[in-house]
Amino acid sequence: MTQPVYDERYARPGLYWGSQPTQLARALVRIARKLPRPPKTLVDLGCGEGRDSIYFARHGFRVEGVDLSSVGIRKAELRSARLGASVRFRVGDMRTYRLARRVDVVFSSGALNNLPRRTRTARFEHFKSRTTPGGIHAMNADVLKPYIPPSSMNPCATPFRSGELLGYYWDWEILDSGSGEFISHAGGVPHRKAMDVVIARKPPPASA
Ligand SMILES: C[S@@+](CC[C@H](N)C(=O)[O-])C[C@H]1O[C@@H](n2cnc3c(N)ncnc32)[C@H](O)[C@@H]1O
């Protein structure tokens, strides 16, 4: 299934999500810098027009950006080429996408809600198993709250349950996590959102 909703958004002039990296991307770079062995390779799942992927490349990561929207990926490619940032962008579906090699970081901002609930455990297990020991996941997900009306912005998305995202990392070291509510202006219609955030580290080998 394609997502015409995003193709249509990305076909508009300008950058739908803006050019600035997300808070989560900035937080990850801050944390990565302080690690004894800073991570090098990174996959950005649901990278959209590539604002975070490009930011990571500019901070020295070897980046692969994956998104279902070919329109978004094309825009990301053009922008990264214009800015001289080397990123491998590819059209891919995170519901089935398999990491061929281990990566140091799996990152996803604003996109995980597109994973159907029944597939999430298996998908997180795949991404965790293909992460280098000592590597990092930085993720956020929209969260279902009974007092917040469901957003009609993306009919294909299913919000996470409160705490669900953290639960997938029960066996990893939690470097940062939180929950928050804010007003999103995506689509030009202000709407309330709740979001959970996790930055977690795969335990390194015992001797590391
Ligand atoms: C809210 S946007 C976030 C984009 C980007 N992470 C950012 O912050 O600029 C969600 C993105 O997820 C992508 N997406 C939706 N379903 C997807 C799927 N099954 N596989 C890969 N990407 C998907 C959409 O095309 C869209 O670009």
The ligand as a Gaussian input file, in Angstrom:
#p B3LYP/6-31G(d) Opt

LIG

0 1
 C        5.439000      12.488000       9.999000
 S        6.446000      12.096000       8.599000
 C        8.061000      12.273000       9.297000
 C        9.139000      12.474000       8.278000
 C       10.535000      12.681000       8.815000
 N       10.936000      11.656000       9.772000
 C       10.664000      14.045000       9.440000
 O       10.575000      14.164000      10.670000
 O       10.838000      14.995000       8.679000
 C        6.222000      10.313000       8.494000
 C        6.967000       9.677000       7.323000
 O        6.797000       8.267000       7.376000
 C        6.717000       7.806000       6.035000
 N        6.081000       6.489000       6.031000
 C        4.795000       6.187000       6.240000
 N        4.603000       4.857000       6.188000
 C        5.809000       4.315000       5.922000
 C        6.273000       2.987000       5.748000
 N        5.437000       1.962000       5.839000
 N        7.571000       2.798000       5.483000
 C        8.435000       3.834000       5.372000
 N        8.054000       5.116000       5.540000
 C        6.760000       5.349000       5.817000
 C        5.915000       8.857000       5.321000
 O        6.066000       8.804000       3.925000
 C        6.481000      10.117000       5.970000
 O        7.554000      10.622000       5.222000

